[in-house]
Amino acid sequence: MQIKEGFELRNVCGEAVIIAHGKQNIDFSRIINLNESAAYLWRNVVGTEFDAERLAKLLLEEYDVSRDIALRDAHKVIDDWRKAGLAE
């Protein structure tokens, strides 16, 4: 899996927000913002292939959580990014 081209993470008024570039990516009906850990994952996987195992490993390196929680959260992030059309 990878993050689709045409999206970038920006800091807007202290919030991590996904900005879309290109007509095919623009949907003005919602704003996509990421919490701190999701933004951390985004910055570390943008432009690369990733899966839930890789995201969980990144979470374990940065946060004091168990492997089970990290893996659960990694699957949720992937599901959220897919539903939002950010990853494929």
C-alpha positions in Angstrom: 0.0 0.0 0.0 1.1 3.6 -0.5 -0.3 7.1 -0.1 -1.8 8.3 -3.3 -0.1 11.0 -5.3 -1.5 14.5 -5.0 -1.8 14.7 -1.3 0.5 16.4 1.2 0.5 17.0 4.9 0.6 20.6 6.0 0.4 22.4 9.4 -2.6 24.8 9.4 -3.1 26.8 12.6 -1.4 24.0 14.6 -3.4 21.2 13.0 -2.1 18.5 10.7 -4.2 18.8 7.6 -4.1 16.9 4.3 -4.1 19.1 1.3 -5.1 17.8 -2.1 -3.5 18.8 -5.4 -5.0 18.1 -8.8 -8.7 18.1 -9.8 -9.2 14.4 -9.3 -8.3 14.7 -5.6 -10.3 17.8 -4.6 -13.4 17.3 -2.5 -14.4 20.5 -0.8 -17.1 18.7 1.3 -14.7 17.8 4.0 -11.3 18.6 5.5 -9.0 15.7 6.4 -7.0 16.3 9.5 -4.7 13.8 11.3 -4.0 13.4 14.9 -0.4 13.5 16.1 0.3 9.8 15.7 -1.3 9.6 12.3 0.7 12.6 11.1 3.8 11.0 12.4 3.0 7.8 10.4 2.2 9.9 7.3 5.5 11.7 7.4 7.4 8.4 7.7 5.7 6.5 4.9 4.8 9.1 2.3 6.5 8.1 -1.0 7.1 4.5 0.2 5.3 1.2 0.3 3.9 0.3 3.7 1.6 -2.2 5.5 0.2 -2.5 9.0 3.3 -4.2 10.3 5.5 -1.3 9.2 3.1 1.3 10.7 3.0 -0.7 14.0 6.8 -0.8 14.1 6.9 3.0 13.6 4.4 3.4 16.4 6.5 1.2 18.7 9.6 3.2 18.0 7.9 6.5 18.9 5.3 5.7 21.5 5.1 3.7 24.7 2.4 1.2 23.6 2.1 -2.5 23.4 2.6 -4.3 20.1 -1.1 -5.4 20.1 -2.3 -1.8 20.4 0.2 -0.5 17.8 -0.9 -3.2 15.3 -4.6 -2.4 16.1 -4.0 1.3 15.6 -2.0 0.7 12.4 -4.9 -1.3 10.9 -7.3 1.5 11.8 -5.1 4.2 10.2 -4.9 2.2 7.0 -8.7 1.7 7.0 -9.2 5.4 7.6 -6.8 6.4 4.9 -8.4 4.0 2.4 -11.9 5.3 3.2 -10.8 8.9 2.8 -9.2 8.0 -0.6 -5.7 8.8 0.6 -4.1 5.4 0.2 -4.2 2.6 -2.3 
